[in-house]
Amino acid sequence: MKVYHGSYIPIDHIDLSKCEKRRDFGRGFYVTNILEQAEFWAKRI
């Protein structure tokens, strides 16, 4: 399955210690299988 992360910088590896604690579903690395959704979130910053 191909997934996307809505980031505006390259992610070489996932480091959960850098994730914010108070997100919708708690600390985590959020991804989507919808390219357009990831692009939307990347452009919001």
mmCIF entry with sequence, helices, sheets and N, C-alpha, C, O atoms, coordinates in Angstrom:
data_MODEL
# 
_entry.id   MODEL 
# 
_entity.id                         1 
_entity.type                       polymer 
_entity.pdbx_number_of_molecules   1 
# 
_entity_poly.entity_id                      1 
_entity_poly.type                           'polypeptide(L)' 
_entity_poly.nstd_linkage                   no 
_entity_poly.nstd_monomer                   no 
_entity_poly.pdbx_seq_one_letter_code       MKVYHGSYIPIDHIDLSKCEKRRDFGRGFYVTNILEQAEFWAKRI 
_entity_poly.pdbx_seq_one_letter_code_can   MKVYHGSYIPIDHIDLSKCEKRRDFGRGFYVTNILEQAEFWAKRI 
_entity_poly.pdbx_strand_id                 A 
# 
loop_
_entity_poly_seq.entity_id 
_entity_poly_seq.num 
_entity_poly_seq.mon_id 
_entity_poly_seq.hetero 
1 1  MET n 
1 2  LYS n 
1 3  VAL n 
1 4  TYR n 
1 5  HIS n 
1 6  GLY n 
1 7  SER n 
1 8  TYR n 
1 9  ILE n 
1 10 PRO n 
1 11 ILE n 
1 12 ASP n 
1 13 HIS n 
1 14 ILE n 
1 15 ASP n 
1 16 LEU n 
1 17 SER n 
1 18 LYS n 
1 19 CYS n 
1 20 GLU n 
1 21 LYS n 
1 22 ARG n 
1 23 ARG n 
1 24 ASP n 
1 25 PHE n 
1 26 GLY n 
1 27 ARG n 
1 28 GLY n 
1 29 PHE n 
1 30 TYR n 
1 31 VAL n 
1 32 THR n 
1 33 ASN n 
1 34 ILE n 
1 35 LEU n 
1 36 GLU n 
1 37 GLN n 
1 38 ALA n 
1 39 GLU n 
1 40 PHE n 
1 41 TRP n 
1 42 ALA n 
1 43 LYS n 
1 44 ARG n 
1 45 ILE n 
# 
_struct_asym.id          A 
_struct_asym.entity_id   1 
# 
loop_
_struct_conf.conf_type_id 
_struct_conf.id 
_struct_conf.pdbx_PDB_helix_id 
_struct_conf.beg_label_comp_id 
_struct_conf.beg_label_asym_id 
_struct_conf.beg_label_seq_id 
_struct_conf.pdbx_beg_PDB_ins_code 
_struct_conf.end_label_comp_id 
_struct_conf.end_label_asym_id 
_struct_conf.end_label_seq_id 
_struct_conf.pdbx_end_PDB_ins_code 
_struct_conf.beg_auth_comp_id 
_struct_conf.beg_auth_asym_id 
_struct_conf.beg_auth_seq_id 
_struct_conf.end_auth_comp_id 
_struct_conf.end_auth_asym_id 
_struct_conf.end_auth_seq_id 
_struct_conf.pdbx_PDB_helix_class 
_struct_conf.details 
_struct_conf.pdbx_PDB_helix_length 
HELX_P HELX_P1 AA1 LEU A 16 ? LYS A 18 ? LEU A 16 LYS A 18 5 ? 3 
HELX_P HELX_P2 AA2 LEU A 35 ? LYS A 43 ? LEU A 35 LYS A 43 1 ? 9 
# 
_struct_conf_type.id          HELX_P 
_struct_conf_type.criteria    ? 
_struct_conf_type.reference   ? 
# 
loop_
_atom_site.group_PDB 
_atom_site.id 
_atom_site.type_symbol 
_atom_site.label_atom_id 
_atom_site.label_alt_id 
_atom_site.label_comp_id 
_atom_site.label_asym_id 
_atom_site.label_entity_id 
_atom_site.label_seq_id 
_atom_site.pdbx_PDB_ins_code 
_atom_site.Cartn_x 
_atom_site.Cartn_y 
_atom_site.Cartn_z 
_atom_site.occupancy 
_atom_site.B_iso_or_equiv 
_atom_site.pdbx_formal_charge 
_atom_site.auth_seq_id 
_atom_site.auth_comp_id 
_atom_site.auth_asym_id 
_atom_site.auth_atom_id 
_atom_site.pdbx_PDB_model_num 
ATOM 1   N N  . MET A 1 1  ? 0.849  -1.174 0.000  1.00 0.00 ? 1  MET A N  1 
ATOM 2   C CA . MET A 1 1  ? 0.000  0.000  0.000  1.00 0.00 ? 1  MET A CA 1 
ATOM 3   C C  . MET A 1 1  ? 0.895  1.238  0.000  1.00 0.00 ? 1  MET A C  1 
ATOM 4   O O  . MET A 1 1  ? 1.837  1.328  0.787  1.00 0.00 ? 1  MET A O  1 
ATOM 5   N N  . LYS A 1 2  ? 0.607  2.162  -0.858 1.00 0.00 ? 2  LYS A N  1 
ATOM 6   C CA . LYS A 1 2  ? 1.343  3.410  -0.902 1.00 0.00 ? 2  LYS A CA 1 
ATOM 7   C C  . LYS A 1 2  ? 0.624  4.413  -0.007 1.00 0.00 ? 2  LYS A C  1 
ATOM 8   O O  . LYS A 1 2  ? -0.589 4.595  -0.112 1.00 0.00 ? 2  LYS A O  1 
ATOM 9   N N  . VAL A 1 3  ? 1.386  5.063  0.875  1.00 0.00 ? 3  VAL A N  1 
ATOM 10  C CA . VAL A 1 3  ? 0.815  6.085  1.750  1.00 0.00 ? 3  VAL A CA 1 
ATOM 11  C C  . VAL A 1 3  ? 1.631  7.365  1.630  1.00 0.00 ? 3  VAL A C  1 
ATOM 12  O O  . VAL A 1 3  ? 2.788  7.337  1.211  1.00 0.00 ? 3  VAL A O  1 
ATOM 13  N N  . TYR A 1 4  ? 1.022  8.478  1.999  1.00 0.00 ? 4  TYR A N  1 
ATOM 14  C CA . TYR A 1 4  ? 1.631  9.795  1.876  1.00 0.00 ? 4  TYR A CA 1 
ATOM 15  C C  . TYR A 1 4  ? 1.571  10.511 3.214  1.00 0.00 ? 4  TYR A C  1 
ATOM 16  O O  . TYR A 1 4  ? 0.654  10.306 4.009  1.00 0.00 ? 4  TYR A O  1 
ATOM 17  N N  . HIS A 1 5  ? 2.576  11.361 3.446  1.00 0.00 ? 5  HIS A N  1 
ATOM 18  C CA . HIS A 1 5  ? 2.615  12.181 4.653  1.00 0.00 ? 5  HIS A CA 1 
ATOM 19  C C  . HIS A 1 5  ? 2.569  13.633 4.207  1.00 0.00 ? 5  HIS A C  1 
ATOM 20  O O  . HIS A 1 5  ? 3.310  14.022 3.305  1.00 0.00 ? 5  HIS A O  1 
ATOM 21  N N  . GLY A 1 6  ? 1.724  14.431 4.813  1.00 0.00 ? 6  GLY A N  1 
ATOM 22  C CA . GLY A 1 6  ? 1.564  15.830 4.421  1.00 0.00 ? 6  GLY A CA 1 
ATOM 23  C C  . GLY A 1 6  ? 2.638  16.725 5.004  1.00 0.00 ? 6  GLY A C  1 
ATOM 24  O O  . GLY A 1 6  ? 2.337  17.619 5.795  1.00 0.00 ? 6  GLY A O  1 
ATOM 25  N N  . SER A 1 7  ? 3.870  16.500 4.629  1.00 0.00 ? 7  SER A N  1 
ATOM 26  C CA . SER A 1 7  ? 4.990  17.275 5.145  1.00 0.00 ? 7  SER A CA 1 
ATOM 27  C C  . SER A 1 7  ? 5.560  18.171 4.061  1.00 0.00 ? 7  SER A C  1 
ATOM 28  O O  . SER A 1 7  ? 5.496  17.843 2.876  1.00 0.00 ? 7  SER A O  1 
ATOM 29  N N  . TYR A 1 8  ? 6.115  19.298 4.466  1.00 0.00 ? 8  TYR A N  1 
ATOM 30  C CA . TYR A 1 8  ? 6.744  20.206 3.517  1.00 0.00 ? 8  TYR A CA 1 
ATOM 31  C C  . TYR A 1 8  ? 8.262  20.033 3.486  1.00 0.00 ? 8  TYR A C  1 
ATOM 32  O O  . TYR A 1 8  ? 8.952  20.771 2.784  1.00 0.00 ? 8  TYR A O  1 
ATOM 33  N N  . ILE A 1 9  ? 8.794  19.050 4.251  1.00 0.00 ? 9  ILE A N  1 
ATOM 34  C CA . ILE A 1 9  ? 10.212 18.734 4.246  1.00 0.00 ? 9  ILE A CA 1 
ATOM 35  C C  . ILE A 1 9  ? 10.379 17.228 4.074  1.00 0.00 ? 9  ILE A C  1 
ATOM 36  O O  . ILE A 1 9  ? 9.475  16.473 4.431  1.00 0.00 ? 9  ILE A O  1 
ATOM 37  N N  . PRO A 1 10 ? 11.505 16.772 3.538  1.00 0.00 ? 10 PRO A N  1 
ATOM 38  C CA . PRO A 1 10 ? 11.723 15.320 3.398  1.00 0.00 ? 10 PRO A CA 1 
ATOM 39  C C  . PRO A 1 10 ? 11.817 14.643 4.766  1.00 0.00 ? 10 PRO A C  1 
ATOM 40  O O  . PRO A 1 10 ? 12.365 15.213 5.710  1.00 0.00 ? 10 PRO A O  1 
ATOM 41  N N  . ILE A 1 11 ? 11.290 13.444 4.866  1.00 0.00 ? 11 ILE A N  1 
ATOM 42  C CA . ILE A 1 11 ? 11.339 12.650 6.091  1.00 0.00 ? 11 ILE A CA 1 
ATOM 43  C C  . ILE A 1 11 ? 12.224 11.438 5.803  1.00 0.00 ? 11 ILE A C  1 
ATOM 44  O O  . ILE A 1 11 ? 11.833 10.542 5.054  1.00 0.00 ? 11 ILE A O  1 
ATOM 45  N N  . ASP A 1 12 ? 13.411 11.414 6.399  1.00 0.00 ? 12 ASP A N  1 
ATOM 46  C CA . ASP A 1 12 ? 14.325 10.284 6.191  1.00 0.00 ? 12 ASP A CA 1 
ATOM 47  C C  . ASP A 1 12 ? 13.964 9.097  7.069  1.00 0.00 ? 12 ASP A C  1 
ATOM 48  O O  . ASP A 1 12 ? 14.065 7.947  6.640  1.00 0.00 ? 12 ASP A O  1 
ATOM 49  N N  . HIS A 1 13 ? 13.545 9.373  8.293  1.00 0.00 ? 13 HIS A N  1 
ATOM 50  C CA . HIS A 1 13 ? 13.122 8.314  9.208  1.00 0.00 ? 13 HIS A CA 1 
ATOM 51  C C  . HIS A 1 13 ? 12.116 8.899  10.190 1.00 0.00 ? 13 HIS A C  1 
ATOM 52  O O  . HIS A 1 13 ? 12.113 10.104 10.442 1.00 0.00 ? 13 HIS A O  1 
ATOM 53  N N  . ILE A 1 14 ? 11.281 8.058  10.731 1.00 0.00 ? 14 ILE A N  1 
ATOM 54  C CA . ILE A 1 14 ? 10.225 8.489  11.647 1.00 0.00 ? 14 ILE A CA 1 
ATOM 55  C C  . ILE A 1 14 ? 10.781 8.517  13.066 1.00 0.00 ? 14 ILE A C  1 
ATOM 56  O O  . ILE A 1 14 ? 11.324 7.524  13.548 1.00 0.00 ? 14 ILE A O  1 
ATOM 57  N N  . ASP A 1 15 ? 10.641 9.662  13.729 1.00 0.00 ? 15 ASP A N  1 
ATOM 58  C CA . ASP A 1 15 ? 11.087 9.839  15.109 1.00 0.00 ? 15 ASP A CA 1 
ATOM 59  C C  . ASP A 1 15 ? 9.887  10.319 15.921 1.00 0.00 ? 15 ASP A C  1 
ATOM 60  O O  . ASP A 1 15 ? 9.572  11.509 15.922 1.00 0.00 ? 15 ASP A O  1 
ATOM 61  N N  . LEU A 1 16 ? 9.219  9.397  16.611 1.00 0.00 ? 16 LEU A N  1 
ATOM 62  C CA . LEU A 1 16 ? 8.002  9.743  17.345 1.00 0.00 ? 16 LEU A CA 1 
ATOM 63  C C  . LEU A 1 16 ? 8.255  10.698 18.507 1.00 0.00 ? 16 LEU A C  1 
ATOM 64  O O  . LEU A 1 16 ? 7.309  11.302 19.012 1.00 0.00 ? 16 LEU A O  1 
ATOM 65  N N  . SER A 1 17 ? 9.490  10.849 18.940 1.00 0.00 ? 17 SER A N  1 
ATOM 66  C CA . SER A 1 17 ? 9.773  11.797 20.023 1.00 0.00 ? 17 SER A CA 1 
ATOM 67  C C  . SER A 1 17 ? 9.577  13.243 19.556 1.00 0.00 ? 17 SER A C  1 
ATOM 68  O O  . SER A 1 17 ? 9.450  14.147 20.382 1.00 0.00 ? 17 SER A O  1 
ATOM 69  N N  . LYS A 1 18 ? 9.552  13.463 18.241 1.00 0.00 ? 18 LYS A N  1 
ATOM 70  C CA . LYS A 1 18 ? 9.345  14.809 17.698 1.00 0.00 ? 18 LYS A CA 1 
ATOM 71  C C  . LYS A 1 18 ? 7.876  15.092 17.392 1.00 0.00 ? 18 LYS A C  1 
ATOM 72  O O  . LYS A 1 18 ? 7.539  16.198 16.969 1.00 0.00 ? 18 LYS A O  1 
ATOM 73  N N  . CYS A 1 19 ? 7.010  14.120 17.596 1.00 0.00 ? 19 CYS A N  1 
ATOM 74  C CA . CYS A 1 19 ? 5.589  14.279 17.308 1.00 0.00 ? 19 CYS A CA 1 
ATOM 75  C C  . CYS A 1 19 ? 4.899  15.018 18.444 1.00 0.00 ? 19 CYS A C  1 
ATOM 76  O O  . CYS A 1 19 ? 5.269  14.882 19.610 1.00 0.00 ? 19 CYS A O  1 
ATOM 77  N N  . GLU A 1 20 ? 3.900  15.795 18.084 1.00 0.00 ? 20 GLU A N  1 
ATOM 78  C CA . GLU A 1 20 ? 3.123  16.494 19.098 1.00 0.00 ? 20 GLU A CA 1 
ATOM 79  C C  . GLU A 1 20 ? 2.231  15.510 19.840 1.00 0.00 ? 20 GLU A C  1 
ATOM 80  O O  . GLU A 1 20 ? 1.717  14.561 19.248 1.00 0.00 ? 20 GLU A O  1 
ATOM 81  N N  . LYS A 1 21 ? 2.050  15.736 21.131 1.00 0.00 ? 21 LYS A N  1 
ATOM 82  C CA . LYS A 1 21 ? 1.293  14.810 21.967 1.00 0.00 ? 21 LYS A CA 1 
ATOM 83  C C  . LYS A 1 21 ? -0.215 14.965 21.810 1.00 0.00 ? 21 LYS A C  1 
ATOM 84  O O  . LYS A 1 21 ? -0.946 13.985 21.950 1.00 0.00 ? 21 LYS A O  1 
ATOM 85  N N  . ARG A 1 22 ? -0.686 16.141 21.530 1.00 0.00 ? 22 ARG A N  1 
ATOM 86  C CA . ARG A 1 22 ? -2.131 16.391 21.579 1.00 0.00 ? 22 ARG A CA 1 
ATOM 87  C C  . ARG A 1 22 ? -2.749 16.493 20.199 1.00 0.00 ? 22 ARG A C  1 
ATOM 88  O O  . ARG A 1 22 ? -3.348 17.511 19.854 1.00 0.00 ? 22 ARG A O  1 
ATOM 89  N N  . ARG A 1 23 ? -2.608 15.473 19.433 1.00 0.00 ? 23 ARG A N  1 
ATOM 90  C CA . ARG A 1 23 ? -3.257 15.386 18.125 1.00 0.00 ? 23 ARG A CA 1 
ATOM 91  C C  . ARG A 1 23 ? -4.562 14.621 18.273 1.00 0.00 ? 23 ARG A C  1 
ATOM 92  O O  . ARG A 1 23 ? -4.873 14.109 19.349 1.00 0.00 ? 23 ARG A O  1 
ATOM 93  N N  . ASP A 1 24 ? -5.321 14.546 17.193 1.00 0.00 ? 24 ASP A N  1 
ATOM 94  C CA . ASP A 1 24 ? -6.637 13.889 17.223 1.00 0.00 ? 24 ASP A CA 1 
ATOM 95  C C  . ASP A 1 24 ? -6.573 12.471 17.789 1.00 0.00 ? 24 ASP A C  1 
ATOM 96  O O  . ASP A 1 24 ? -7.430 12.070 18.577 1.00 0.00 ? 24 ASP A O  1 
ATOM 97  N N  . PHE A 1 25 ? -5.560 11.723 17.384 1.00 0.00 ? 25 PHE A N  1 
ATOM 98  C CA . PHE A 1 25 ? -5.460 10.327 17.806 1.00 0.00 ? 25 PHE A CA 1 
ATOM 99  C C  . PHE A 1 25 ? -4.221 10.083 18.650 1.00 0.00 ? 25 PHE A C  1 
ATOM 100 O O  . PHE A 1 25 ? -3.744 8.951  18.728 1.00 0.00 ? 25 PHE A O  1 
ATOM 101 N N  . GLY A 1 26 ? -3.691 11.121 19.282 1.00 0.00 ? 26 GLY A N  1 
ATOM 102 C CA . GLY A 1 26 ? -2.510 10.984 20.117 1.00 0.00 ? 26 GLY A CA 1 
ATOM 103 C C  . GLY A 1 26 ? -1.223 11.111 19.325 1.00 0.00 ? 26 GLY A C  1 
ATOM 104 O O  . GLY A 1 26 ? -1.238 11.410 18.131 1.00 0.00 ? 26 GLY A O  1 
ATOM 105 N N  . ARG A 1 27 ? -0.117 10.882 20.000 1.00 0.00 ? 27 ARG A N  1 
ATOM 106 C CA . ARG A 1 27 ? 1.199  10.986 19.369 1.00 0.00 ? 27 ARG A CA 1 
ATOM 107 C C  . ARG A 1 27 ? 1.333  9.911  18.298 1.00 0.00 ? 27 ARG A C  1 
ATOM 108 O O  . ARG A 1 27 ? 1.037  8.740  18.538 1.00 0.00 ? 27 ARG A O  1 
ATOM 109 N N  . GLY A 1 28 ? 1.777  10.316 17.126 1.00 0.00 ? 28 GLY A N  1 
ATOM 110 C CA . GLY A 1 28 ? 1.937  9.352  16.048 1.00 0.00 ? 28 GLY A CA 1 
ATOM 111 C C  . GLY A 1 28 ? 2.400  10.022 14.777 1.00 0.00 ? 28 GLY A C  1 
ATOM 112 O O  . GLY A 1 28 ? 2.511  11.246 14.711 1.00 0.00 ? 28 GLY A O  1 
ATOM 113 N N  . PHE A 1 29 ? 2.665  9.228  13.787 1.00 0.00 ? 29 PHE A N  1 
ATOM 114 C CA . PHE A 1 29 ? 3.081  9.697  12.468 1.00 0.00 ? 29 PHE A CA 1 
ATOM 115 C C  . PHE A 1 29 ? 1.914  9.430  11.538 1.00 0.00 ? 29 PHE A C  1 
ATOM 116 O O  . PHE A 1 29 ? 1.671  8.289  11.146 1.00 0.00 ? 29 PHE A O  1 
ATOM 117 N N  . TYR A 1 30 ? 1.202  10.471 11.191 1.00 0.00 ? 30 TYR A N  1 
ATOM 118 C CA . TYR A 1 30 ? -0.034 10.341 10.437 1.00 0.00 ? 30 TYR A CA 1 
ATOM 119 C C  . TYR A 1 30 ? 0.216  10.294 8.936  1.00 0.00 ? 30 TYR A C  1 
ATOM 120 O O  . TYR A 1 30 ? 0.983  11.096 8.401  1.00 0.00 ? 30 TYR A O  1 
ATOM 121 N N  . VAL A 1 31 ? -0.423 9.369  8.271  1.00 0.00 ? 31 VAL A N  1 
ATOM 122 C CA . VAL A 1 31 ? -0.312 9.217  6.821  1.00 0.00 ? 31 VAL A CA 1 
ATOM 123 C C  . VAL A 1 31 ? -1.711 9.018  6.240  1.00 0.00 ? 31 VAL A C  1 
ATOM 124 O O  . VAL A 1 31 ? -2.672 8.745  6.958  1.00 0.00 ? 31 VAL A O  1 
ATOM 125 N N  . THR A 1 32 ? -1.792 9.161  4.936  1.00 0.00 ? 32 THR A N  1 
ATOM 126 C CA . THR A 1 32 ? -3.035 8.941  4.219  1.00 0.00 ? 32 THR A CA 1 
ATOM 127 C C  . THR A 1 32 ? -2.734 8.208  2.919  1.00 0.00 ? 32 THR A C  1 
ATOM 128 O O  . THR A 1 32 ? -1.619 8.278  2.402  1.00 0.00 ? 32 THR A O  1 
ATOM 129 N N  . ASN A 1 33 ? -3.713 7.519  2.405  1.00 0.00 ? 33 ASN A N  1 
ATOM 130 C CA . ASN A 1 33 ? -3.544 6.894  1.093  1.00 0.00 ? 33 ASN A CA 1 
ATOM 131 C C  . ASN A 1 33 ? -4.092 7.790  -0.019 1.00 0.00 ? 33 ASN A C  1 
ATOM 132 O O  . ASN A 1 33 ? -4.177 7.370  -1.173 1.00 0.00 ? 33 ASN A O  1 
ATOM 133 N N  . ILE A 1 34 ? -4.461 9.019  0.331  1.00 0.00 ? 34 ILE A N  1 
ATOM 134 C CA . ILE A 1 34 ? -5.011 9.983  -0.628 1.00 0.00 ? 34 ILE A CA 1 
ATOM 135 C C  . ILE A 1 34 ? -3.964 11.070 -0.886 1.00 0.00 ? 34 ILE A C  1 
ATOM 136 O O  . ILE A 1 34 ? -3.712 11.907 -0.019 1.00 0.00 ? 34 ILE A O  1 
ATOM 137 N N  . LEU A 1 35 ? -3.365 11.061 -2.053 1.00 0.00 ? 35 LEU A N  1 
ATOM 138 C CA . LEU A 1 35 ? -2.315 12.006 -2.401 1.00 0.00 ? 35 LEU A CA 1 
ATOM 139 C C  . LEU A 1 35 ? -2.787 13.452 -2.252 1.00 0.00 ? 35 LEU A C  1 
ATOM 140 O O  . LEU A 1 35 ? -2.057 14.281 -1.707 1.00 0.00 ? 35 LEU A O  1 
ATOM 141 N N  . GLU A 1 36 ? -3.978 13.765 -2.720 1.00 0.00 ? 36 GLU A N  1 
ATOM 142 C CA . GLU A 1 36 ? -4.485 15.131 -2.665 1.00 0.00 ? 36 GLU A CA 1 
ATOM 143 C C  . GLU A 1 36 ? -4.613 15.631 -1.225 1.00 0.00 ? 36 GLU A C  1 
ATOM 144 O O  . GLU A 1 36 ? -4.379 16.809 -0.953 1.00 0.00 ? 36 GLU A O  1 
ATOM 145 N N  . GLN A 1 37 ? -4.979 14.750 -0.316 1.00 0.00 ? 37 GLN A N  1 
ATOM 146 C CA . GLN A 1 37 ? -5.101 15.135 1.086  1.00 0.00 ? 37 GLN A CA 1 
ATOM 147 C C  . GLN A 1 37 ? -3.721 15.477 1.660  1.00 0.00 ? 37 GLN A C  1 
ATOM 148 O O  . GLN A 1 37 ? -3.585 16.470 2.375  1.00 0.00 ? 37 GLN A O  1 
ATOM 149 N N  . ALA A 1 38 ? -2.714 14.684 1.363  1.00 0.00 ? 38 ALA A N  1 
ATOM 150 C CA . ALA A 1 38 ? -1.354 14.957 1.827  1.00 0.00 ? 38 ALA A CA 1 
ATOM 151 C C  . ALA A 1 38 ? -0.842 16.272 1.243  1.00 0.00 ? 38 ALA A C  1 
ATOM 152 O O  . ALA A 1 38 ? -0.204 17.053 1.949  1.00 0.00 ? 38 ALA A O  1 
ATOM 153 N N  . GLU A 1 39 ? -1.110 16.519 -0.020 1.00 0.00 ? 39 GLU A N  1 
ATOM 154 C CA . GLU A 1 39 ? -0.678 17.765 -0.653 1.00 0.00 ? 39 GLU A CA 1 
ATOM 155 C C  . GLU A 1 39 ? -1.348 18.962 0.010  1.00 0.00 ? 39 GLU A C  1 
ATOM 156 O O  . GLU A 1 39 ? -0.708 19.993 0.214  1.00 0.00 ? 39 GLU A O  1 
ATOM 157 N N  . PHE A 1 40 ? -2.629 18.836 0.348  1.00 0.00 ? 40 PHE A N  1 
ATOM 158 C CA . PHE A 1 40 ? -3.367 19.902 1.024  1.00 0.00 ? 40 PHE A CA 1 
ATOM 159 C C  . PHE A 1 40 ? -2.708 20.239 2.357  1.00 0.00 ? 40 PHE A C  1 
ATOM 160 O O  . PHE A 1 40 ? -2.487 21.412 2.658  1.00 0.00 ? 40 PHE A O  1 
ATOM 161 N N  . TRP A 1 41 ? -2.394 19.233 3.150  1.00 0.00 ? 41 TRP A N  1 
ATOM 162 C CA . TRP A 1 41 ? -1.783 19.462 4.468  1.00 0.00 ? 41 TRP A CA 1 
ATOM 163 C C  . TRP A 1 41 ? -0.382 20.026 4.336  1.00 0.00 ? 41 TRP A C  1 
ATOM 164 O O  . TRP A 1 41 ? 0.023  20.854 5.152  1.00 0.00 ? 41 TRP A O  1 
ATOM 165 N N  . ALA A 1 42 ? 0.368  19.602 3.333  1.00 0.00 ? 42 ALA A N  1 
ATOM 166 C CA . ALA A 1 42 ? 1.721  20.135 3.131  1.00 0.00 ? 42 ALA A CA 1 
ATOM 167 C C  . ALA A 1 42 ? 1.681  21.611 2.764  1.00 0.00 ? 42 ALA A C  1 
ATOM 168 O O  . ALA A 1 42 ? 2.575  22.363 3.152  1.00 0.00 ? 42 ALA A O  1 
ATOM 169 N N  . LYS A 1 43 ? 0.678  22.036 2.037  1.00 0.00 ? 43 LYS A N  1 
ATOM 170 C CA . LYS A 1 43 ? 0.567  23.434 1.599  1.00 0.00 ? 43 LYS A CA 1 
ATOM 171 C C  . LYS A 1 43 ? 0.039  24.345 2.695  1.00 0.00 ? 43 LYS A C  1 
ATOM 172 O O  . LYS A 1 43 ? 0.166  25.564 2.575  1.00 0.00 ? 43 LYS A O  1 
ATOM 173 N N  . ARG A 1 44 ? -0.545 23.811 3.753  1.00 0.00 ? 44 ARG A N  1 
ATOM 174 C CA . ARG A 1 44 ? -1.094 24.636 4.833  1.00 0.00 ? 44 ARG A CA 1 
ATOM 175 C C  . ARG A 1 44 ? -0.020 25.313 5.666  1.00 0.00 ? 44 ARG A C  1 
ATOM 176 O O  . ARG A 1 44 ? -0.298 26.319 6.318  1.00 0.00 ? 44 ARG A O  1 
ATOM 177 N N  . ILE A 1 45 ? 1.184  24.794 5.662  1.00 0.00 ? 45 ILE A N  1 
ATOM 178 C CA . ILE A 1 45 ? 2.273  25.340 6.506  1.00 0.00 ? 45 ILE A CA 1 
ATOM 179 C C  . ILE A 1 45 ? 2.901  26.541 5.815  1.00 0.00 ? 45 ILE A C  1 
ATOM 180 O O  . ILE A 1 45 ? 3.830  27.145 6.351  1.00 0.00 ? 45 ILE A O  1 
# 
